Amino acid sequence: MAELFASGRLIDLILVIVTIEATFLLIYWRSTGRGVSPGDLLPNLCAGAFLLLALRLSLGGAAWELSCGSLAFAGMAHLVDLNRRWRR
């Protein structure tokens, strides 16, 4: 189990699950018109996915610039999410 954490493979699995979740929720919303709209869902999921990606890059020994870039994208997605929520 420790190897799963140290290698970052657990992060890969979580990112796959997030992608499947997003796909399912978007298909459900498109086919029924119910649930969370893509404009509300995607910024939130992207912020989390970019945070996971930053962690994965750090665990994998990638250049620090890549991790910082991923964190910057997570921050931007978070700001978009906050902006959409704040307007309500």
BAVEX-108205 format. One record per atom (N, C-alpha, C): residue in three letters; x negated, y, z; residue number from 0. Coordinates in nm, 3 decimals, padded with zeros to 5 digits, always signed. Each point is the difference from the previous one (the first is absolute). Layout:
PT kolke      px      py      pz zado
PT   ALA       X       Y       Z  NUM
...
***
This chain:
PT kolke      px      py      pz zado
PT   MET -00.082 -00.119 +00.000    0
PT   MET +00.082 +00.119 +00.000    0
PT   MET -00.086 +00.126 +00.000    0
PT   ALA -00.109 -00.004 +00.073    1
PT   ALA -00.090 +00.115 +00.005    1
PT   ALA -00.056 +00.030 -00.139    1
PT   GLU -00.026 -00.103 -00.076    2
PT   GLU -00.052 +00.018 -00.136    2
PT   GLU +00.102 +00.072 -00.089    2
PT   LEU +00.129 -00.029 +00.019    3
PT   LEU +00.104 +00.069 -00.076    3
PT   LEU -00.004 +00.151 +00.023    3
PT   PHE -00.020 +00.040 +00.124    4
PT   PHE -00.009 +00.141 +00.033    4
PT   PHE -00.130 +00.061 -00.053    4
PT   ALA -00.111 -00.067 +00.028    5
PT   ALA -00.131 +00.054 -00.036    5
PT   ALA -00.018 +00.012 -00.151    5
PT   SER +00.053 -00.094 -00.074    6
PT   SER -00.019 +00.002 -00.146    6
PT   SER +00.094 +00.097 -00.070    6
PT   GLY +00.108 +00.036 +00.066    7
PT   GLY +00.098 +00.088 -00.063    7
PT   GLY +00.107 -00.074 -00.077    7
PT   ARG -00.005 -00.132 -00.001    8
PT   ARG +00.102 -00.077 -00.073    8
PT   ARG +00.139 +00.019 +00.058    8
PT   LEU +00.008 +00.021 +00.128    9
PT   LEU +00.131 +00.026 +00.062    9
PT   LEU +00.059 +00.130 -00.055    9
PT   ILE -00.085 +00.099 -00.020   10
PT   ILE +00.046 +00.127 -00.057   10
PT   ILE +00.052 -00.023 -00.143   10
PT   ASP -00.071 -00.084 -00.076   11
PT   ASP +00.046 -00.033 -00.135   11
PT   ASP +00.140 -00.061 +00.004   11
PT   LEU +00.021 -00.091 +00.093   12
PT   LEU +00.131 -00.065 +00.014   12
PT   LEU +00.108 +00.102 +00.035   12
PT   ILE -00.031 +00.089 +00.090   13
PT   ILE +00.097 +00.102 +00.040   13
PT   ILE +00.033 +00.092 -00.118   13
PT   LEU -00.100 +00.037 -00.078   14
PT   LEU +00.024 +00.085 -00.117   14
PT   LEU +00.089 -00.070 -00.103   14
PT   VAL -00.018 -00.130 -00.015   15
PT   VAL +00.087 -00.077 -00.091   15
PT   VAL +00.142 +00.000 +00.054   15
PT   ILE +00.016 -00.019 +00.129   16
PT   ILE +00.133 +00.000 +00.061   16
PT   ILE +00.067 +00.137 -00.017   16
PT   VAL -00.075 +00.108 +00.018   17
PT   VAL +00.055 +00.135 -00.017   17
PT   VAL +00.045 +00.020 -00.145   17
PT   THR -00.078 -00.050 -00.095   18
PT   THR +00.036 +00.011 -00.141   18
PT   THR +00.128 -00.077 -00.030   18
PT   ILE +00.012 -00.120 +00.055   19
PT   ILE +00.121 -00.080 -00.019   19
PT   ILE +00.120 +00.070 +00.064   19
PT   GLU -00.020 +00.054 +00.118   20
PT   GLU +00.108 +00.073 +00.069   20
PT   GLU +00.047 +00.118 -00.084   20
PT   ALA -00.094 +00.079 -00.049   21
PT   ALA +00.036 +00.118 -00.081   21
PT   ALA +00.075 -00.042 -00.125   21
PT   THR -00.048 -00.104 -00.066   22
PT   THR +00.066 -00.049 -00.121   22
PT   THR +00.142 -00.044 +00.029   22
PT   PHE +00.018 -00.079 +00.105   23
PT   PHE +00.133 -00.047 +00.037   23
PT   PHE +00.093 +00.116 +00.032   23
PT   LEU -00.047 +00.097 +00.080   24
PT   LEU +00.085 +00.111 +00.040   24
PT   LEU +00.037 +00.089 -00.119   24
PT   LEU -00.094 +00.020 -00.092   25
PT   LEU +00.029 +00.080 -00.119   25
PT   LEU +00.099 -00.069 -00.092   25
PT   ILE -00.015 -00.130 -00.018   26
PT   ILE +00.095 -00.076 -00.082   26
PT   ILE +00.138 +00.002 +00.065   26
PT   TYR +00.006 -00.019 +00.130   27
PT   TYR +00.127 +00.003 +00.072   27
PT   TYR +00.067 +00.136 -00.015   27
PT   TRP -00.077 +00.108 +00.017   28
PT   TRP +00.057 +00.135 -00.010   28
PT   TRP +00.051 +00.025 -00.143   28
PT   ARG -00.079 -00.042 -00.098   29
PT   ARG +00.040 +00.025 -00.139   29
PT   ARG +00.125 -00.079 -00.037   29
PT   SER +00.011 -00.123 +00.050   30
PT   SER +00.115 -00.083 -00.039   30
PT   SER +00.127 +00.030 +00.079   30
PT   THR -00.014 +00.047 +00.125   31
PT   THR +00.119 +00.023 +00.082   31
PT   THR +00.026 +00.148 +00.030   31
PT   GLY -00.103 +00.082 -00.010   32
PT   GLY +00.013 +00.140 +00.039   32
PT   GLY -00.001 +00.020 +00.150   32
PT   ARG -00.025 -00.106 +00.074   33
PT   ARG -00.005 +00.007 +00.147   33
PT   ARG -00.143 -00.019 +00.046   33
PT   GLY -00.023 +00.036 +00.123   34
PT   GLY -00.133 -00.015 +00.058   34
PT   GLY -00.076 +00.131 -00.005   34
PT   VAL -00.129 -00.010 +00.003   35
PT   VAL -00.086 +00.118 +00.003   35
PT   VAL -00.036 +00.038 -00.144   35
PT   SER +00.018 +00.128 -00.033   36
PT   SER -00.031 +00.044 -00.136   36
PT   SER -00.152 -00.003 -00.021   36
PT   PRO -00.043 -00.016 -00.124   37
PT   PRO -00.144 -00.005 -00.028   37
PT   PRO -00.074 +00.126 +00.047   37
PT   GLY +00.064 +00.116 -00.010   38
PT   GLY -00.064 +00.123 +00.044   38
PT   GLY -00.027 +00.003 +00.148   38
PT   ASP +00.081 -00.071 +00.077   39
PT   ASP -00.022 -00.008 +00.144   39
PT   ASP -00.090 -00.116 +00.039   39
PT   LEU +00.005 -00.106 -00.078   40
PT   LEU -00.075 -00.122 +00.034   40
PT   LEU -00.147 +00.009 -00.038   40
PT   LEU -00.027 +00.043 -00.122   41
PT   LEU -00.135 -00.010 -00.053   41
PT   LEU -00.105 +00.083 +00.073   41
PT   PRO +00.027 +00.126 +00.038   42
PT   PRO -00.105 +00.073 +00.073   42
PT   PRO -00.038 -00.068 +00.131   42
PT   ASN +00.098 -00.053 +00.070   43
PT   ASN -00.026 -00.068 +00.126   43
PT   ASN -00.083 -00.126 -00.021   43
PT   LEU +00.041 -00.083 -00.096   44
PT   LEU -00.075 -00.123 -00.027   44
PT   LEU -00.140 +00.029 -00.054   44
PT   CYS -00.011 +00.103 -00.082   45
PT   CYS -00.132 +00.034 -00.055   45
PT   CYS -00.095 +00.046 +00.110   45
PT   ALA +00.050 +00.079 +00.094   46
PT   ALA -00.085 +00.045 +00.110   46
PT   ALA -00.055 -00.121 +00.077   46
PT   GLY +00.086 -00.093 +00.033   47
PT   GLY -00.044 -00.120 +00.070   47
PT   GLY -00.094 -00.085 -00.082   47
PT   ALA +00.030 -00.015 -00.128   48
PT   ALA -00.085 -00.082 -00.088   48
PT   ALA -00.139 +00.061 -00.014   48
PT   PHE -00.007 +00.133 -00.012   49
PT   PHE -00.132 +00.064 -00.011   49
PT   PHE -00.079 -00.011 +00.130   49
PT   LEU +00.068 +00.003 +00.115   50
PT   LEU -00.070 -00.023 +00.126   50
PT   LEU -00.055 -00.141 +00.006   50
PT   LEU +00.081 -00.097 -00.042   51
PT   LEU -00.048 -00.139 -00.004   51
PT   LEU -00.116 -00.015 -00.097   51
PT   LEU +00.008 +00.066 -00.114   52
PT   LEU -00.108 -00.006 -00.097   52
PT   LEU -00.128 +00.060 +00.056   52
PT   ALA +00.010 +00.110 +00.073   53
PT   ALA -00.119 +00.060 +00.062   53
PT   ALA -00.064 -00.098 +00.098   53
PT   LEU +00.083 -00.067 +00.078   54
PT   LEU -00.052 -00.100 +00.093   54
PT   LEU -00.067 -00.114 -00.075   54
PT   ARG +00.064 -00.046 -00.105   55
PT   ARG -00.055 -00.111 -00.081   55
PT   ARG -00.134 +00.039 -00.061   55
PT   LEU -00.007 +00.122 -00.053   56
PT   LEU -00.125 +00.046 -00.059   56
PT   LEU -00.110 +00.010 +00.105   56
PT   SER +00.033 +00.047 +00.118   57
PT   SER -00.099 +00.011 +00.107   57
PT   SER -00.049 -00.137 +00.044   57
PT   LEU +00.093 -00.093 +00.017   58
PT   LEU -00.039 -00.135 +00.040   58
PT   LEU -00.082 -00.070 -00.107   58
PT   GLY +00.027 +00.034 -00.125   59
PT   GLY -00.071 -00.063 -00.111   59
PT   GLY -00.134 +00.063 -00.030   59
PT   GLY -00.036 +00.105 +00.071   60
PT   GLY -00.130 +00.063 -00.019   60
PT   GLY -00.006 +00.091 -00.122   60
PT   ALA +00.113 +00.051 -00.045   61
PT   ALA +00.002 +00.091 -00.114   61
PT   ALA -00.062 +00.134 +00.039   61
PT   ALA -00.032 +00.078 -00.100   62
PT   ALA -00.057 +00.132 +00.025   62
PT   ALA +00.098 +00.084 +00.082   62
PT   TRP -00.053 +00.082 +00.088   63
PT   TRP +00.085 +00.079 +00.088   63
PT   TRP +00.089 +00.096 -00.079   63
PT   GLU -00.045 +00.042 -00.118   64
PT   GLU +00.081 +00.091 -00.081   64
PT   GLU +00.132 -00.063 -00.042   64
PT   LEU -00.002 -00.130 -00.027   65
PT   LEU +00.124 -00.070 -00.037   65
PT   LEU +00.098 -00.005 +00.116   65
PT   SER -00.052 -00.029 +00.118   66
PT   SER +00.086 -00.002 +00.119   66
PT   SER +00.057 +00.138 +00.028   66
PT   CYS -00.082 +00.103 -00.013   67
PT   CYS +00.048 +00.136 +00.022   67
PT   CYS +00.103 +00.040 -00.105   67
PT   GLY -00.020 -00.042 -00.124   68
PT   GLY +00.097 +00.028 -00.104   68
PT   GLY +00.134 -00.064 +00.030   68
PT   SER -00.006 -00.125 +00.046   69
PT   SER +00.123 -00.070 +00.035   69
PT   SER +00.071 +00.068 +00.117   69
PT   LEU -00.077 +00.046 +00.097   70
PT   LEU +00.059 +00.073 +00.113   70
PT   LEU +00.061 +00.132 -00.046   70
PT   ALA -00.064 +00.066 -00.096   71
PT   ALA +00.054 +00.125 -00.053   71
PT   ALA +00.133 -00.025 -00.070   71
PT   PHE +00.007 -00.107 -00.079   72
PT   PHE +00.126 -00.033 -00.066   72
PT   PHE +00.108 -00.036 +00.102   72
PT   ALA -00.039 -00.070 +00.108   73
PT   ALA +00.096 -00.032 +00.106   73
PT   ALA +00.054 +00.128 +00.062   73
PT   GLY -00.088 +00.096 +00.023   74
PT   GLY +00.042 +00.127 +00.057   74
PT   GLY +00.094 +00.075 -00.092   74
PT   MET -00.030 -00.001 -00.130   75
PT   MET +00.088 +00.069 -00.096   75
PT   MET +00.137 -00.067 -00.006   75
PT   ALA +00.003 -00.132 -00.002   76
PT   ALA +00.128 -00.071 -00.003   76
PT   ALA +00.079 +00.029 +00.128   76
PT   HIS -00.070 +00.007 +00.111   77
PT   HIS +00.065 +00.031 +00.127   77
PT   HIS +00.061 +00.141 -00.003   77
PT   LEU -00.072 +00.095 -00.057   78
PT   LEU +00.052 +00.136 -00.010   78
PT   LEU +00.123 +00.006 -00.091   78
PT   VAL -00.002 -00.075 -00.110   79
PT   VAL +00.117 -00.006 -00.087   79
PT   VAL +00.119 -00.058 +00.076   79
PT   ASP -00.025 -00.107 +00.076   80
PT   ASP +00.106 -00.062 +00.079   80
PT   ASP +00.055 +00.098 +00.103   80
PT   LEU -00.088 +00.070 +00.071   81
PT   LEU +00.045 +00.098 +00.099   81
PT   LEU +00.080 +00.112 -00.065   81
PT   ASN -00.046 +00.047 -00.115   82
PT   ASN +00.068 +00.108 -00.070   82
PT   ASN +00.142 -00.042 -00.039   82
PT   ARG +00.015 -00.121 -00.049   83
PT   ARG +00.133 -00.049 -00.040   83
PT   ARG +00.092 -00.014 +00.122   83
PT   ARG -00.054 -00.045 +00.111   84
PT   ARG +00.081 -00.017 +00.121   84
PT   ARG +00.034 +00.134 +00.063   84
PT   TRP -00.095 +00.094 -00.003   85
PT   TRP +00.017 +00.129 +00.065   85
PT   TRP +00.113 +00.080 -00.063   85
PT   ARG +00.019 -00.015 -00.130   86
PT   ARG +00.104 +00.074 -00.071   86
PT   ARG +00.139 -00.037 +00.046   86
PT   ARG +00.017 -00.121 +00.051   87
PT   ARG +00.132 -00.045 +00.043   87
PT   ARG +00.027 +00.061 +00.133   87
***
